[in-house]
Amino acid sequence: MLTVASFIRSTPPTSLRTYFTTLTAPLPEEVPWEGPASAVAAPLLRAVDAMDEADRLRLMNDAERVGAMADEPGQAALYAVCARHDLLDGMENGHARALWVFINQPEAFRHAEEVRYADEKRYGRMWDGFAGQPGLAVARDGEAVAAFRRAVAERFGSPNVEVEICDRSRPALEGAGAALVQAAVYREGRAGDVLEFVDGSLARRARRPVIEAALTYEPATGAIEVVAAARETREELVRLFAEHLLDATFPGERLPIRHYTLDHLRRPFDFPTDPEDNIESVRVTLMRLMPYDTQGERITLECMRDAEASIWQVAEARLRDQEHGIEGYMLTKVRFTIRFRAVPGVRGGRTLPVTISMPKGCDLKDRTERERLIGEKYLRRWRLLRDV
């Protein structure tokens, strides 16, 4: 019920009224829809308590889906698939925007959930990228899509396969962003069982899980990216996607692998930035060092937020007895904080912490789309990120 309470308290009354009129469950007549949001919450929560189990479960599921798309990554996904940006811009908050798409464009809402899934997993352990031929058209229906479903079913032994294809965009720091076509692939997995209560008694129930994968194609570059849990399935999914939906031969060439390099941070670095990004300062707060002559030791240096010394001053003081000082160590991990200037009306300036671990680890993939764009821009500018 915490999810439902948060949904009700976070959503403007006009949006809630539209949603609750779609439910068959009875509502109290005294809900003050025209009053403040605080006055609406209590009677609605009492009505939820009085609902039968089916209506309450539906509401809980709806509230969870809408709430999940109300944060910044969810909003970016909604804007990536919904053409009514002007309408969304005029709404009060993220819950109102997510609920409007959920009610009025349920297919777009589902596509937005698929977009978020693909973007959150991008560059992570579930991701692979391949170079394809640019300028191709993606088949949307007809025999090509049917052949793709049959090929996936046969290749992975899945009795049922569903494919959903949509146009979307991927934001860029400058310009209009990249136009993409995304295919969400759902296939039935191997049979198993789960422990459930059946008629009040604990029992095992047979089930076949649904396994999700996402593929994107960028016509401007030909890049094909795939997100799927099992590494061994990713290249095969891209091959089938290219063969059936792009009508092209899959060359098998991977996109450049992202590697990080930290060597030049062993010396003081000034982290240049552009004025339009409103960055006030960049401070390195942690370094992890490994001696070149052994892999069995690590040294971690850390500067707390209020420390007056820089990380390089700490390193000089702590390693002064070493023959080569910090130059005798390989830098394997850094953490730094990007601090933005305060914005009028917002208390304090926000910060963006970034941690990089050699050779391919970076937690920017867990940030919002805007933060990832800012981070990637400057990681390249500061010579911390390169493609090989």
C-alpha positions in Angstrom: 0.0 0.0 0.0 3.0 2.3 0.3 3.2 2.5 -3.5 -0.5 3.3 -3.8 -0.2 6.0 -1.1 2.8 7.6 -2.8 1.0 7.5 -6.2 -2.1 9.2 -4.7 -0.1 11.8 -2.8 2.2 12.6 -5.7 -0.4 12.9 -8.5 -2.4 16.1 -9.1 -6.1 15.7 -8.2 -7.3 16.3 -11.8 -5.1 13.5 -13.0 -6.3 11.2 -10.2 -9.9 11.9 -11.0 -9.4 10.9 -14.6 -7.7 7.7 -13.6 -10.3 6.7 -10.9 -13.2 7.2 -13.3 -11.7 4.3 -15.4 -12.0 2.0 -12.4 -15.2 0.0 -11.7 -14.6 0.2 -7.9 -17.0 2.5 -6.0 -15.6 5.8 -4.7 -16.9 7.9 -1.8 -19.0 10.9 -2.9 -17.1 13.3 -0.6 -13.8 13.3 -2.5 -13.0 17.0 -2.8 -11.6 16.8 -6.4 -11.5 20.6 -6.7 -9.6 21.1 -3.4 -5.9 20.8 -2.6 -4.1 17.5 -3.1 -3.7 17.0 0.6 -7.5 16.9 1.0 -7.9 14.2 -1.7 -5.5 11.6 -0.4 -7.4 10.6 2.8 -10.8 9.7 1.3 -9.1 8.0 -1.7 -7.0 5.8 0.6 -10.1 4.8 2.6 -11.7 3.9 -0.7 -8.7 1.7 -1.6 -9.0 -0.1 1.7 -12.6 -0.9 0.9 -11.9 -2.3 -2.6 -12.2 -6.0 -3.3 -8.9 -7.8 -3.9 -9.0 -7.7 -7.7 -9.5 -4.0 -7.9 -6.9 -3.3 -5.2 -4.3 -5.5 -7.0 -5.0 -3.7 -10.3 -4.6 -0.3 -8.6 -1.3 -1.4 -7.0 0.0 -2.7 -10.3 -1.0 0.6 -12.1 0.5 2.7 -9.4 3.8 0.8 -9.5 4.1 1.2 -13.3 3.2 4.9 -13.3 5.4 5.7 -10.3 8.3 3.9 -12.0 8.0 6.2 -15.0 7.7 9.5 -13.0 11.4 9.9 -12.2 13.9 11.5 -14.6 14.9 8.3 -16.5 11.2 7.4 -16.9 10.4 10.9 -18.1 13.2 10.7 -20.7 11.8 7.4 -21.9 8.3 8.8 -22.2 9.5 11.8 -24.2 11.5 9.4 -26.5 8.3 7.7 -27.7 5.5 10.2 -27.2 5.0 12.9 -29.9 2.9 15.2 -27.6 5.8 17.0 -26.0 3.9 20.3 -25.9 1.1 18.6 -23.9 3.5 16.9 -21.6 5.5 20.1 -21.0 2.4 21.8 -19.6 1.6 19.2 -17.0 2.3 19.7 -13.3 4.8 16.9 -12.6 6.2 13.6 -13.6 3.3 11.6 -12.2 0.8 13.6 -14.1 2.8 13.1 -17.4 3.3 9.3 -16.8 -0.4 8.8 -15.9 -1.6 10.7 -18.9 0.4 8.5 -21.3 -0.7 5.4 -19.3 -4.4 6.3 -19.8 -4.4 7.8 -23.2 -1.6 6.1 -25.0 -1.1 2.7 -23.4 0.9 1.3 -26.3 3.3 4.3 -26.1 3.6 3.8 -22.3 4.6 0.1 -22.8 7.1 1.2 -25.4 8.5 3.8 -23.0 9.0 1.0 -20.4 10.9 -0.9 -23.0 13.0 2.1 -23.9 13.9 2.6 -20.2 14.9 -1.1 -19.9 17.2 -0.8 -23.0 18.8 2.5 -21.9 19.4 1.6 -18.3 21.2 -1.6 -19.3 23.2 0.2 -22.1 27.0 -0.4 -21.7 26.4 -2.7 -18.8 26.9 -6.4 -18.5 23.8 -7.2 -20.5 24.8 -5.0 -23.5 26.6 -5.6 -26.8 26.9 -3.4 -29.8 27.6 -4.3 -33.5 28.4 -2.3 -36.6 25.7 -2.7 -39.3 24.8 -1.1 -42.6 23.4 2.5 -42.3 20.3 3.8 -44.1 18.2 0.6 -43.9 14.5 0.4 -43.3 13.2 -1.8 -40.5 10.3 -4.0 -41.3 7.3 -3.3 -39.0 4.8 -6.0 -39.9 3.9 -8.6 -42.4 5.9 -11.7 -43.3 9.3 -10.2 -42.3 8.2 -9.8 -38.7 6.5 -13.2 -38.7 9.7 -14.8 -40.1 11.7 -13.1 -37.3 9.4 -14.5 -34.6 9.6 -18.0 -36.1 13.4 -17.8 -36.3 13.7 -16.7 -32.7 11.3 -19.4 -31.6 13.2 -22.1 -33.5 16.7 -20.9 -32.4 15.9 -20.7 -28.7 13.3 -23.4 -28.5 10.5 -21.0 -27.4 6.9 -22.0 -27.9 5.8 -18.4 -28.0 7.5 -15.2 -29.2 6.2 -11.7 -29.3 7.9 -8.7 -31.0 7.0 -5.0 -30.6 8.7 -2.4 -32.8 8.6 1.4 -32.3 10.3 4.6 -33.3 12.1 6.4 -30.6 14.9 8.9 -29.9 18.0 9.0 -27.8 18.8 12.4 -26.3 22.1 14.1 -27.2 23.8 16.9 -25.2 23.6 19.1 -28.3 21.3 18.9 -31.3 18.1 16.9 -31.8 19.4 13.5 -30.6 19.6 10.2 -32.5 16.6 8.7 -34.2 16.3 4.9 -33.5 14.1 2.0 -34.2 13.7 -0.3 -31.2 12.4 -3.9 -31.2 11.4 -5.5 -27.9 11.6 -9.3 -28.1 9.7 -11.4 -25.6 10.1 -15.2 -25.7 8.9 -18.0 -23.5 11.6 -19.6 -21.4 12.0 -23.2 -20.2 9.4 -24.6 -17.9 10.0 -24.4 -14.1 7.9 -23.9 -11.0 7.4 -21.3 -8.3 6.2 -21.5 -4.7 2.8 -19.9 -4.3 -0.2 -20.0 -2.0 -3.1 -21.8 -3.8 -6.4 -21.6 -2.1 -4.7 -20.7 1.2 -2.2 -23.6 1.0 1.5 -23.5 0.0 2.1 -25.3 -3.3 4.4 -25.3 -6.3 2.9 -24.1 -9.6 4.4 -24.8 -13.0 5.3 -21.7 -15.0 7.2 -20.6 -18.1 9.0 -17.3 -17.5 9.0 -14.5 -20.2 12.5 -13.6 -21.2 13.0 -10.0 -22.5 15.5 -8.6 -24.9 15.8 -5.2 -26.6 17.4 -4.3 -29.9 18.0 -0.8 -31.4 19.0 0.2 -34.9 20.3 3.7 -35.7 19.8 4.3 -39.4 22.3 7.3 -39.4 25.2 5.1 -38.3 24.1 1.5 -38.8 24.8 0.7 -35.2 22.8 -2.3 -33.8 22.7 -2.6 -30.0 21.3 -5.4 -28.0 20.4 -5.9 -24.3 19.8 -9.4 -23.2 20.6 -11.3 -20.0 22.4 -14.2 -21.5 25.6 -13.2 -23.3 25.5 -16.2 -25.6 22.2 -15.1 -27.1 23.0 -11.5 -28.0 25.0 -12.0 -31.2 22.4 -14.5 -32.5 19.6 -12.1 -31.8 21.4 -9.4 -33.7 22.0 -11.8 -36.6 18.3 -12.7 -36.8 17.3 -9.1 -36.5 19.6 -8.0 -39.4 18.6 -11.0 -41.6 14.8 -10.7 -41.2 14.0 -7.1 -40.2 16.7 -5.3 -42.0 17.0 -7.7 -44.9 20.8 -7.4 -44.6 23.8 -9.6 -44.0 25.1 -9.4 -40.4 28.9 -8.7 -40.6 29.5 -9.6 -37.0 31.8 -6.6 -36.4 31.5 -5.2 -32.8 31.3 -1.6 -31.9 34.4 -0.1 -30.3 34.8 -1.2 -26.7 34.8 1.6 -24.1 38.0 1.7 -22.0 39.0 4.0 -19.3 42.5 5.4 -18.7 43.5 7.0 -15.4 47.3 7.4 -15.6 47.4 11.1 -16.1 45.3 11.6 -12.9 48.4 10.7 -10.8 49.3 14.3 -11.3 47.2 17.4 -10.5 44.6 18.0 -13.3 42.4 21.0 -13.7 39.3 19.4 -15.3 38.3 22.1 -17.9 34.6 22.7 -18.5 32.3 24.8 -20.6 30.4 27.7 -19.0 27.0 26.6 -20.4 27.1 23.4 -18.4 27.0 25.4 -15.1 29.8 23.3 -13.5 31.2 25.0 -10.4 34.0 22.5 -9.5 35.4 19.0 -10.0 37.1 17.4 -7.0 38.8 14.0 -6.9 37.8 12.4 -3.6 39.3 8.8 -3.9 42.2 7.0 -5.5 43.0 3.3 -5.4 46.6 2.5 -6.2 48.3 -0.9 -7.0 52.1 -1.3 -6.9 53.6 -2.1 -10.2 55.7 -4.9 -8.7 52.9 -6.8 -7.1 49.1 -7.4 -7.6 48.6 -8.5 -4.0 48.4 -5.1 -2.4 46.1 -2.0 -2.7 46.4 1.4 -1.2 43.3 3.6 -1.0 43.5 7.4 -0.5 40.4 9.3 0.3 39.6 13.0 0.8 36.5 13.7 2.8 34.2 16.5 1.7 35.5 19.1 4.1 39.2 18.3 3.7 41.3 21.3 2.8 44.0 19.2 1.0 43.6 17.9 -2.5 43.9 14.2 -3.2 47.4 14.8 -4.8 48.6 16.6 -1.6 47.3 13.6 0.4 49.2 11.2 -1.9 52.4 13.2 -1.7 52.2 13.2 2.1 51.4 9.5 2.5 53.7 8.2 -0.1 56.7 10.5 0.5 58.7 7.6 1.9 58.2 5.5 -1.2 61.0 5.5 -3.7 59.0 6.7 -6.6 56.0 8.2 -4.7 52.7 7.9 -6.6 54.6 7.3 -9.8 55.4 3.8 -8.5 51.8 2.8 -8.5 49.1 2.0 -11.1 45.9 4.0 -10.6 43.1 1.4 -10.7 40.1 3.4 -9.4 39.1 7.0 -8.9 36.0 8.8 -7.6 35.3 12.4 -8.3 32.4 14.8 -7.7 31.1 17.2 -10.3 29.4 20.1 -8.4 27.0 22.3 -10.3 26.2 25.9 -9.4 23.0 26.5 -7.5 19.9 27.2 -9.6 17.4 29.9 -8.4 14.6 28.4 -6.5 16.5 25.2 -5.7 18.3 24.7 -2.4 22.0 24.2 -2.9 23.8 23.1 -6.0 23.4 19.5 -7.1 26.4 17.1 -7.4 27.2 14.3 -9.7 29.5 11.7 -8.2 31.4 9.5 -10.7 33.4 6.3 -10.0 35.7 4.8 -12.6 37.4 1.4 -12.1 39.9 0.1 -14.6 39.6 -1.0 -17.3 35.8 -0.8 -18.1 33.9 0.0 -15.0 31.9 3.3 -14.6 28.8 4.0 -12.7 27.5 6.6 -15.1 25.2 4.0 -16.6 23.2 4.2 -13.3 22.6 7.9 -13.7 19.9 9.9 -15.4 20.1 10.5 -19.2 21.2 14.1 -18.7 23.9 13.1 -16.2 25.1 10.4 -18.5 25.4 12.9 -21.4 27.3 15.4 -19.2 29.5 12.7 -17.8 30.4 11.2 -21.1 31.2 14.6 -22.7 33.7 15.4 -20.0 35.2 11.9 -19.6 36.2 12.2 -23.2 37.3 15.8 -22.8 39.4 14.9 -19.8 41.0 11.9 -21.6 39.5 9.4 -19.2 37.4 7.5 -21.8 38.4 6.1 -25.1 37.1 3.6 -27.6 39.4 0.7 -28.7 
